[in-house]
Amino acid sequence: MTETSASWTTSTSSTPAVPSATSAPTTGRTPATGFTPPTRFAVPGRIAVDNHTAATWQRATLTEIRRETPRAATFRFAVPDWAGHLPGQHLMLRLRAADGYVAQRHYSIASPPDDAGHIELTLDQVDGGEVSGWFHTVARPGDEVEVRGPLSGFFAWPGDRPALLIGAGSGVVPLMSMVRHHRARGLSVPLRLLVSARSPEELIYASEYGAETTPVFTRSAPEDVPVGRVSAAHVARLLADRPDGGWEAYVCGSNGFAEHASRLLVDAGQPVDRIRIERFG
Amino acid sequence: MNVTRGFAGRPRVQNDRLPPGQYDAGDDWPVLSAEVTPELAPAEWTFAIDGLVAEPRTWTWDEAHALPSSAYEGDIHCVTSWSKFGVRFGGVSLDAFLDLVRPAPEATHAVAYSHTGYTTNLPLADLTGGRAWIVWEYGDGPLPAEHGGPARLLVPHLYFWKSAKWIAGLRILDHDEPGFWEQNGYHHRGNPWEEQRYSGD
């Protein structure tokens, strides 16, 4: 057990990330491990997941659809028995056809943990997308689907440590859960978001960003804003503003973006074991 | 569960090679590693087996390549629901390595670990009998870094998170010890034909 993992345990237990009124699906507990390999990535801060919660399918009722961009919309669900989640976690969702055929997908959760009994997902309309296609063309409030989760503690951020968030396209979705959590709780721990979109029209959650966010536009930008991808200069500026204990970096996007952004972080001196990546797949 | 209103789904395909809940990813091969892809040159790569074995050993790139070559041609299945048909990986059967270190009679499991520190646990029975490989070729070329090159573990009859990228070694044990995803709620064995995705499945 390293000093870092010990401090994680201490800080999460003193500031519970999930409302204590709900039965928390996750804890800040670092599971006891036996064998530890010689090199380790992001080992401090593994979060144990309550396996019973993850295994149980629950009914989720669609209550609202909000357009975010021409290609992305947010779907809000009532899930009465939802036990809570940590920002950054995902869930599995399934749809069933009349002949029993089932399609299931993993989606990141966009809403913060305090939105009790409700969860929000923001989905891109993927060309030929079997599940996203149903959401964007058929779904309406009152429809029911099934979800299980929350899943995976690796990409979770309980709000206990400075977080540097870098996302592209709908990769901003799990990062937005962190930003909303930071805001809802009035957390003082530093948090920065670097978000890449093709254009202002395609920037998801555009109206919600504040001083913590730097948007980057790759195809077209407002006047006086340069067009280009996330660069070494962007990353250097954020890393120069180093908080005590350094940043925990969270990267989410396509594999191409994740490779690019994580390489920039490593080149700028961010420790490899403090970079957590979630790639679309 | 109830039928989802208005959901038809993709055209049904009868494919006995597709495990339950999976779809055919076609030419796509998604990358889902949770860590930074390491810059690891073949000359720096090593593979070790230790723990409950008669003769623990470490192989260099050249030493591993001197073992009899073996290939897998078939399908792979990822827990995120995609499957990929008719792929070819080239390398060496894990049996060739294990025969040289000789696991102890009481050995039952292994933890596979990567040069990045990633870990995953497997029953020894899933790693022997011509069902697991150390591979460095994909198709006709070298295994790309983002897919685990220079070399990865390949255990194609289990979900693909068991096939550790950038493989560094196996620790042979007399008990099961959960690895990275297994500690994060995933199933200990991960058999796609029994849809063992999460702990409790």
Interface residues (C-beta under 8 A of the other chain):
Chain A: P31 T33 G34 F35 P37 P38 T39 R40 F41 A42 V43 R46 I47 A48 V49 N51 H52 A54 A55 W57 R59 R94 L95 R96 A97 A98 D99 Y101 V102 A103 Q104 R105 H106 E130 W134 V138 A139 D143 E144 V145 E146 R148 L151 S152 G153 F154 F155 N255 A258 E259 S262 R263 L265 V266 V272 D273 I275 R276 I277 E278 R279 F280 G281
Chain B: M1 N2 V3 T4 R5 G6 F7 A8 G9 R10 R12 G21 Y23 P30 V31 L32 S33 A34 E35 V36 T37 P38 C78 T80 S81 W82 V111 Y113 S114 H115 T116 G117 Y118 T119 E146 A168 G169 R171 L173 E177 P178 F180 W181 Q183 N184 G185 Y198 S199 G200 D201
